[in-house]
């Protein structure tokens, strides 16, 4: 019996990968084996970094809150401790936004927990 190869599916799968490799430079965009490796690695990084992005943003929020809190004579750790003790529902994302865009509101929050 002759060997059966599903060429339609194979070509469709390759076309899908080559479409994802569009925009790459040189052989990364038009040679199947190189493009496949590039796309697979890119998808791996994308999956990983969707999770890392959350960590990165949390770190950024903490830096912003710390800088704003120190302007009012308080460290980040002390501010967060007092906020938790007061039962405040403000999270780091909201606090960082207040610190950046609404400094008077952030000052009110700091004065409330002092």
MMTF fields as JSON, N, C-alpha, C and O atoms, coordinates in Angstrom:
{
  "mmtfVersion": "1.0.0",
  "mmtfProducer": "UNKNOWN",
  "numBonds": 455,
  "numAtoms": 456,
  "numGroups": 114,
  "numChains": 1,
  "numModels": 1,
  "chainsPerModel": [1],
  "groupsPerChain": [114],
  "chainIdList": ["A"],
  "bondAtomList": [4, 2, 8, 6, 12, 10, 16, 14, 20, 18, 24, 22, 28, 26, 32, 30, 36, 34, 40, 38, 44, 42, 48, 46, 52, 50, 56, 54, 60, 58, 64, 62, 68, 66, 72, 70, 76, 74, 80, 78, 84, 82, 88, 86, 92, 90, 96, 94, 100, 98, 104, 102, 108, 106, 112, 110, 116, 114, 120, 118, 124, 122, 128, 126, 132, 130, 136, 134, 140, 138, 144, 142, 148, 146, 152, 150, 156, 154, 160, 158, 164, 162, 168, 166, 172, 170, 176, 174, 180, 178, 184, 182, 188, 186, 192, 190, 196, 194, 200, 198, 204, 202, 208, 206, 212, 210, 216, 214, 220, 218, 224, 222, 228, 226, 232, 230, 236, 234, 240, 238, 244, 242, 248, 246, 252, 250, 256, 254, 260, 258, 264, 262, 268, 266, 272, 270, 276, 274, 280, 278, 284, 282, 288, 286, 292, 290, 296, 294, 300, 298, 304, 302, 308, 306, 312, 310, 316, 314, 320, 318, 324, 322, 328, 326, 332, 330, 336, 334, 340, 338, 344, 342, 348, 346, 352, 350, 356, 354, 360, 358, 364, 362, 368, 366, 372, 370, 376, 374, 380, 378, 384, 382, 388, 386, 392, 390, 396, 394, 400, 398, 404, 402, 408, 406, 412, 410, 416, 414, 420, 418, 424, 422, 428, 426, 432, 430, 436, 434, 440, 438, 444, 442, 448, 446, 452, 450],
  "bondOrderList": [1, 1, 1, 1, 1, 1, 1, 1, 1, 1, 1, 1, 1, 1, 1, 1, 1, 1, 1, 1, 1, 1, 1, 1, 1, 1, 1, 1, 1, 1, 1, 1, 1, 1, 1, 1, 1, 1, 1, 1, 1, 1, 1, 1, 1, 1, 1, 1, 1, 1, 1, 1, 1, 1, 1, 1, 1, 1, 1, 1, 1, 1, 1, 1, 1, 1, 1, 1, 1, 1, 1, 1, 1, 1, 1, 1, 1, 1, 1, 1, 1, 1, 1, 1, 1, 1, 1, 1, 1, 1, 1, 1, 1, 1, 1, 1, 1, 1, 1, 1, 1, 1, 1, 1, 1, 1, 1, 1, 1, 1, 1, 1, 1],
  "groupList": [{"groupName": "UNK", "atomNameList": ["N", "CA", "C", "O"], "elementList": ["N", "C", "C", "O"], "formalChargeList": [0, 0, 0, 0], "bondAtomList": [1, 0, 2, 1, 3, 2], "bondOrderList": [1, 1, 2], "singleLetterCode": "X", "chemCompType": "L-PEPTIDE LINKING"}],
  "groupTypeList": [0, 0, 0, 0, 0, 0, 0, 0, 0, 0, 0, 0, 0, 0, 0, 0, 0, 0, 0, 0, 0, 0, 0, 0, 0, 0, 0, 0, 0, 0, 0, 0, 0, 0, 0, 0, 0, 0, 0, 0, 0, 0, 0, 0, 0, 0, 0, 0, 0, 0, 0, 0, 0, 0, 0, 0, 0, 0, 0, 0, 0, 0, 0, 0, 0, 0, 0, 0, 0, 0, 0, 0, 0, 0, 0, 0, 0, 0, 0, 0, 0, 0, 0, 0, 0, 0, 0, 0, 0, 0, 0, 0, 0, 0, 0, 0, 0, 0, 0, 0, 0, 0, 0, 0, 0, 0, 0, 0, 0, 0, 0, 0, 0, 0],
  "groupIdList": [1, 2, 3, 4, 5, 6, 7, 8, 9, 10, 11, 12, 13, 14, 15, 16, 17, 18, 19, 20, 21, 22, 23, 24, 25, 26, 27, 28, 29, 30, 31, 32, 33, 34, 35, 36, 37, 38, 39, 40, 41, 42, 43, 44, 45, 46, 47, 48, 49, 50, 51, 52, 53, 54, 55, 56, 57, 58, 59, 60, 61, 62, 63, 64, 65, 66, 67, 68, 69, 70, 71, 72, 73, 74, 75, 76, 77, 78, 79, 80, 81, 82, 83, 84, 85, 86, 87, 88, 89, 90, 91, 92, 93, 94, 95, 96, 97, 98, 99, 100, 101, 102, 103, 104, 105, 106, 107, 108, 109, 110, 111, 112, 113, 114],
  "secStructList": [7, 7, 7, 7, 7, 7, 2, 2, 2, 2, 2, 2, 2, 2, 2, 2, 2, 2, 2, 2, 6, 6, 6, 7, 7, 6, 2, 2, 2, 2, 7, 2, 2, 2, 2, 2, 2, 2, 2, 2, 2, 2, 2, 2, 2, 2, 2, 2, 2, 2, 2, 2, 2, 2, 2, 2, 2, 2, 2, 2, 2, 2, 2, 2, 2, 2, 2, 2, 2, 2, 2, 6, 6, 7, 7, 2, 2, 2, 2, 2, 2, 2, 2, 2, 2, 2, 6, 7, 7, 7, 7, 2, 2, 2, 2, 2, 2, 2, 2, 2, 2, 7, 2, 2, 2, 2, 2, 2, 2, 2, 2, 2, 2, 7],
  "xCoordList": [0.845, 0.0, 0.883, 1.862, 0.557, 1.406, 1.303, 0.308, 2.376, 2.421, 1.45, 1.372, 0.727, -0.255, 0.313, 0.615, 0.452, 0.914, -0.179, -0.711, -0.501, -1.561, -0.929, -0.698, -0.656, 0.06, -0.734, -0.148, -2.049, -2.878, -2.665, -2.454, -2.725, -2.554, -1.126, -0.917, -0.137, 1.261, 1.519, 2.162, 1.017, 1.231, 0.518, 1.047, -0.676, -1.419, -0.664, -0.585, -0.109, 0.645, 1.881, 2.197, 2.578, 3.757, 3.389, 4.089, 2.281, 1.851, 1.541, 1.84, 0.928, 0.595, 1.875, 1.931, 2.9, 4.166, 4.858, 5.412, 4.831, 5.509, 4.811, 5.454, 3.504, 2.776, 3.211, 3.36, 3.412, 3.875, 5.309, 5.699, 6.095, 7.501, 7.657, 8.769, 6.553, 6.618, 7.216, 6.924, 8.042, 8.623, 9.986, 10.695, 10.367, 11.712, 12.711, 12.336, 13.986, 15.019, 15.718, 16.038, 15.944, 16.735, 16.037, 14.83, 16.828, 16.29, 15.253, 14.491, 15.209, 14.229, 12.8, 11.862, 12.63, 11.281, 10.91, 9.728, 11.884, 11.504, 12.075, 11.769, 12.885, 13.372, 12.647, 12.666, 12.017, 11.099, 11.737, 11.177, 12.91, 13.471, 13.879, 13.666, 14.458, 14.886, 13.658, 13.61, 12.669, 11.454, 10.714, 10.197, 10.662, 9.965, 10.624, 9.941, 11.957, 12.673, 12.428, 12.211, 12.463, 12.254, 10.863, 10.699, 9.857, 8.471, 8.232, 7.591, 8.735, 8.548, 9.182, 8.59, 10.392, 11.068, 10.311, 10.17, 9.826, 9.063, 7.787, 7.434, 7.089, 5.856, 6.145, 5.357, 7.285, 7.684, 7.926, 7.466, 8.658, 8.926, 7.629, 7.453, 6.734, 5.47, 4.668, 4.111, 4.609, 3.877, 4.498, 3.798, 5.84, 6.55, 6.37, 6.123, 6.496, 6.512, 5.132, 5.016, 4.085, 2.749, 2.642, 1.921, 3.344, 3.364, 4.362, 4.087, 5.524, 6.544, 6.085, 6.516, 5.205, 4.735, 4.053, 4.173, 3.349, 2.645, 3.639, 3.408, 4.756, 5.793, 6.445, 6.694, 6.718, 7.393, 6.549, 7.06, 5.254, 4.379, 4.258, 4.227, 4.19, 4.116, 5.353, 5.249, 6.527, 7.767, 7.741, 8.191, 7.215, 7.118, 6.179, 6.487, 5.032, 4.077, 4.724, 4.545, 5.475, 6.117, 7.12, 7.193, 7.892, 8.865, 8.164, 8.615, 7.065, 6.337, 5.73, 5.787, 5.153, 4.548, 5.636, 5.448, 6.764, 7.866, 8.363, 8.584, 8.541, 9.022, 8.031, 8.426, 6.758, 5.736, 5.61, 5.416, 5.722, 5.595, 6.754, 6.563, 7.941, 9.111, 9.014, 9.584, 8.305, 8.077, 7.248, 7.309, 6.473, 5.628, 6.213, 5.509, 7.51, 8.202, 7.874, 7.857, 7.613, 7.253, 7.836, 7.866, 8.294, 8.811, 7.662, 6.547, 7.954, 6.949, 6.432, 5.226, 7.378, 6.995, 6.081, 5.091, 6.427, 5.612, 4.232, 3.216, 4.208, 2.925, 2.033, 0.854, 2.588, 1.773, 1.317, 0.2, 2.174, 1.779, 0.617, -0.327, 0.684, -0.399, -1.68, -2.783, -1.524, -2.709, -3.41, -4.637, -2.625, -3.217, -3.877, -4.948, -3.231, -3.791, -5.093, -6.009, -5.167, -6.385, -7.513, -8.647, -7.202, -8.233, -8.566, -9.669, -7.621, -7.846, -7.912, -7.167, -8.791, -8.972, -8.175, -8.321, -7.329, -6.553, -5.413, -4.646, -5.305, -4.197, -3.045, -3.16, -1.938, -0.739, -0.944, -0.394, -1.732, -1.981, -2.674, -2.289, -3.675, -4.428, -3.558, -3.568, -2.806, -1.932, -0.874, -0.586, -0.298, 0.718, 0.107, 0.739, -1.124, -1.802, -2.076, -1.896, -2.51, -2.735, -1.426, -1.392, -0.361, 0.929, 1.416, 1.997, 1.178, 1.658, 0.748, 1.222, -0.534, -1.456, -2.265, -2.743, -2.422, -3.226, -2.491, -2.901, -1.4, -0.594, -1.357, -1.064, -2.339, -3.101, -3.962, -4.139, -4.5, -5.29, -4.378, -4.759, -3.173, -2.224, -1.831, -1.706, -1.641, -1.301, -2.422, -2.171, -3.668, -4.809, -4.805, -5.122, -4.443, -4.386, -3.292, -3.496, -2.129, -1.011, -1.39, -1.113, -2.024, -2.421, -3.454, -3.47, -4.313, -5.356, -4.743, -5.21, -3.694, -3.106, -2.068, -1.698, -1.59, -0.651, -1.375, -0.78],
  "yCoordList": [-1.188, 0.0, 1.242, 1.301, 2.224, 3.416, 4.241, 4.204, 4.977, 5.815, 6.981, 7.602, 7.26, 8.343, 9.549, 9.469, 10.657, 11.886, 12.926, 13.136, 13.561, 14.562, 15.907, 16.747, 16.092, 17.282, 18.56, 19.614, 18.476, 19.661, 20.211, 21.409, 19.315, 19.739, 20.211, 21.198, 19.505, 19.887, 21.278, 22.106, 21.527, 22.833, 23.932, 25.033, 23.63, 24.624, 24.965, 26.125, 23.92, 24.144, 24.995, 25.907, 24.694, 25.486, 26.919, 27.857, 27.087, 28.429, 29.269, 30.462, 28.616, 29.318, 29.812, 30.949, 28.952, 29.343, 30.437, 31.373, 30.324, 31.317, 32.671, 33.716, 32.648, 33.902, 34.565, 35.785, 33.743, 34.283, 34.808, 35.696, 34.248, 34.656, 35.9, 36.403, 36.403, 37.607, 38.751, 38.908, 39.548, 40.7, 40.419, 41.348, 39.143, 38.827, 39.123, 39.279, 39.198, 39.601, 38.383, 37.432, 38.421, 37.385, 36.038, 35.95, 34.982, 33.631, 33.323, 32.367, 34.116, 33.88, 34.028, 33.505, 34.734, 34.962, 34.064, 33.948, 33.428, 32.68, 31.271, 30.591, 30.797, 29.417, 28.658, 29.07, 27.559, 26.873, 26.523, 26.858, 25.849, 25.375, 26.538, 26.491, 27.571, 28.725, 29.475, 29.869, 29.665, 30.382, 29.629, 30.241, 28.313, 27.501, 27.679, 27.877, 27.607, 27.782, 29.169, 29.317, 30.187, 31.564, 31.742, 32.335, 31.226, 31.399, 30.648, 31.179, 29.425, 28.651, 29.352, 29.422, 29.87, 30.573, 31.85, 32.186, 32.558, 33.778, 33.511, 34.273, 32.439, 32.096, 31.696, 31.986, 31.027, 30.663, 31.908, 32.007, 32.866, 34.121, 34.88, 35.456, 34.879, 35.603, 35.01, 35.748, 33.679, 33.005, 33.345, 33.696, 33.232, 33.5, 34.954, 35.239, 35.869, 37.287, 37.843, 38.913, 37.144, 37.572, 37.432, 38.195, 36.476, 36.328, 37.296, 37.871, 37.473, 38.365, 39.816, 40.601, 40.171, 41.551, 41.969, 43.117, 41.051, 41.352, 41.674, 42.579, 40.927, 41.19, 42.539, 43.309, 42.807, 44.057, 45.259, 46.234, 45.188, 46.309, 46.491, 47.622, 45.393, 45.504, 46.219, 47.072, 45.864, 46.518, 48.009, 48.83, 48.354, 49.761, 50.52, 51.632, 49.914, 50.561, 50.808, 51.872, 49.826, 49.961, 51.11, 51.88, 51.229, 52.325, 53.676, 54.61, 53.776, 55.048, 55.408, 56.563, 54.427, 54.682, 55.089, 56.011, 54.398, 54.7, 56.125, 56.854, 56.528, 57.885, 58.932, 59.931, 58.695, 59.657, 59.679, 60.738, 58.508, 58.437, 59.165, 59.831, 59.042, 59.698, 61.217, 61.926, 61.715, 63.163, 63.657, 64.829, 62.743, 63.099, 62.567, 62.45, 62.245, 61.85, 60.463, 60.237, 59.533, 58.179, 57.2, 57.497, 56.05, 55.06, 54.202, 54.237, 53.444, 52.568, 51.554, 51.352, 50.914, 49.853, 50.386, 49.752, 51.552, 52.141, 52.497, 52.232, 53.104, 53.483, 52.269, 52.295, 51.201, 50.015, 49.356, 48.844, 49.367, 48.808, 49.563, 48.961, 50.888, 51.702, 51.583, 51.59, 51.475, 51.289, 49.978, 49.926, 48.918, 47.614, 47.647, 47.074, 48.321, 48.406, 49.201, 48.903, 50.232, 51.053, 50.357, 50.836, 49.224, 48.481, 49.095, 48.91, 49.82, 50.47, 49.429, 48.449, 49.642, 48.718, 49.134, 48.525, 50.171, 50.639, 49.67, 49.319, 49.24, 48.358, 49.189, 50.403, 48.511, 49.205, 49.91, 50.988, 49.303, 49.908, 51.266, 52.242, 51.316, 52.553, 53.579, 54.757, 53.144, 54.061, 54.675, 55.869, 53.859, 54.365, 55.37, 56.371, 55.109, 56.045, 57.367, 58.44, 57.283, 58.51, 59.278, 60.501, 58.556, 59.206, 59.931, 61.012, 59.336, 59.928, 61.048, 62.134, 60.794, 61.688, 62.605, 63.651, 62.227, 63.029, 63.152, 62.547, 63.935, 63.998, 64.523, 64.131, 65.413, 65.935, 64.843, 64.815, 63.94, 62.814, 61.843, 61.303, 61.627, 60.741, 61.336, 60.617, 62.649, 63.335, 63.152, 62.97, 63.204, 62.998, 61.594, 61.401, 60.604, 59.226, 59.094, 58.461, 59.7, 59.625, 60.32, 59.806, 61.487, 62.214, 61.427, 61.482, 60.697, 59.919, 58.788, 58.505, 58.146, 57.02, 57.478, 56.701, 58.717, 59.224, 59.348, 59.758],
  "zCoordList": [0.0, 0.0, 0.0, 0.744, -0.814, -0.869, 0.424, 1.148, 0.666, 1.86, 1.7, 0.64, 2.75, 2.693, 3.44, 4.631, 2.733, 3.382, 3.237, 2.147, 4.316, 4.287, 3.931, 4.8, 2.659, 2.198, 2.453, 2.701, 2.396, 2.598, 4.012, 4.2, 5.0, 6.388, 6.649, 7.355, 6.079, 6.276, 5.721, 6.366, 4.529, 3.9, 4.692, 4.847, 5.189, 5.966, 7.246, 7.651, 7.877, 9.111, 8.837, 9.602, 7.744, 7.391, 7.05, 7.432, 6.324, 5.936, 7.172, 7.22, 8.185, 9.418, 10.112, 10.579, 10.175, 10.787, 9.987, 10.564, 8.66, 7.819, 7.934, 7.838, 8.137, 8.327, 9.639, 9.708, 10.68, 11.962, 11.878, 12.637, 10.941, 10.806, 9.934, 9.773, 9.368, 8.538, 9.322, 10.508, 8.687, 9.351, 9.943, 10.331, 10.018, 10.482, 9.371, 8.209, 9.741, 8.802, 8.212, 8.925, 6.939, 6.266, 6.22, 5.994, 6.441, 6.331, 7.395, 7.254, 8.46, 9.516, 8.989, 9.591, 7.874, 7.366, 6.19, 5.865, 5.545, 4.341, 4.22, 3.241, 5.161, 5.146, 6.259, 7.419, 5.895, 6.796, 8.141, 9.185, 8.142, 9.404, 10.306, 11.517, 9.724, 10.517, 11.041, 12.207, 10.167, 10.566, 11.667, 12.602, 11.556, 12.569, 13.934, 14.939, 13.963, 15.236, 15.813, 17.015, 14.952, 15.396, 15.978, 17.045, 15.274, 15.723, 17.026, 17.933, 17.132, 18.359, 19.552, 20.629, 19.353, 20.442, 20.806, 21.982, 19.78, 20.024, 20.794, 21.694, 20.453, 21.157, 22.602, 23.502, 22.819, 24.177, 25.01, 26.148, 24.431, 25.145, 25.413, 26.487, 24.448, 24.616, 25.776, 26.589, 25.851, 26.921, 28.276, 29.226, 28.346, 29.602, 30.032, 31.204, 29.069, 29.423, 29.715, 30.313, 29.309, 29.749, 31.261, 31.905, 31.826, 33.277, 33.919, 34.972, 33.275, 33.825, 33.839, 34.683, 32.898, 32.822, 34.121, 34.548, 34.737, 35.979, 37.09, 37.891, 37.139, 38.136, 37.891, 38.819, 36.615, 36.26, 36.648, 37.199, 36.357, 36.694, 38.197, 38.683, 38.937, 40.4, 40.94, 41.822, 40.404, 40.832, 40.51, 41.309, 39.34, 38.952, 39.888, 40.317, 40.202, 41.11, 42.473, 43.065, 42.965, 44.271, 44.26, 45.217, 43.183, 43.086, 43.097, 43.76, 42.365, 42.302, 43.652, 44.074, 44.323, 45.635, 46.632, 47.425, 46.584, 47.5, 47.29, 48.257, 46.031, 45.748, 46.259, 46.86, 46.017, 46.448, 47.975, 48.572, 48.597, 50.058, 50.73, 51.748, 50.171, 50.761, 50.666, 51.494, 49.674, 49.592, 50.779, 51.151, 51.364, 52.506, 53.816, 54.819, 53.792, 55.017, 55.523, 56.733, 54.63, 55.048, 54.03, 52.836, 54.486, 53.546, 53.009, 53.529, 51.974, 51.357, 52.377, 52.517, 53.091, 54.018, 55.123, 55.489, 55.641, 56.714, 56.179, 56.822, 54.988, 54.381, 54.172, 54.526, 53.595, 53.322, 54.62, 54.697, 55.639, 56.929, 57.531, 58.044, 57.47, 58.029, 57.202, 57.749, 55.878, 55.025, 55.349, 55.435, 55.529, 55.857, 57.231, 57.427, 58.178, 59.532, 59.542, 60.308, 58.668, 58.625, 57.862, 57.857, 57.217, 56.489, 55.138, 54.623, 54.568, 53.278, 52.158, 52.172, 51.204, 50.085, 48.845, 47.785, 48.973, 47.823, 47.536, 48.433, 46.28, 45.918, 45.343, 45.178, 45.045, 44.589, 43.255, 43.025, 42.381, 41.07, 41.225, 40.582, 42.064, 42.283, 43.0, 42.643, 44.006, 44.734, 43.819, 43.911, 42.941, 42.012, 41.048, 40.71, 40.599, 39.702, 40.418, 39.843, 41.67, 42.455, 42.632, 42.499, 42.929, 43.153, 41.903, 41.994, 40.74, 39.484, 38.999, 38.668, 38.955, 38.25, 39.168, 38.728, 40.433, 41.363, 42.697, 43.688, 42.728, 43.953, 45.169, 46.299, 44.945, 46.086, 46.716, 47.934, 45.886, 46.408, 47.162, 48.201, 46.632, 47.311, 48.664, 49.655, 48.694, 49.951, 50.974, 52.165, 50.483, 51.384, 51.961, 53.135, 51.134, 51.609, 52.675, 53.711, 52.407, 53.366, 54.673, 55.756, 54.568, 55.784, 56.592, 57.821, 55.883, 56.566, 57.406, 58.51, 56.871, 57.616, 58.638, 59.519, 58.544, 59.55, 60.86, 61.857]
}
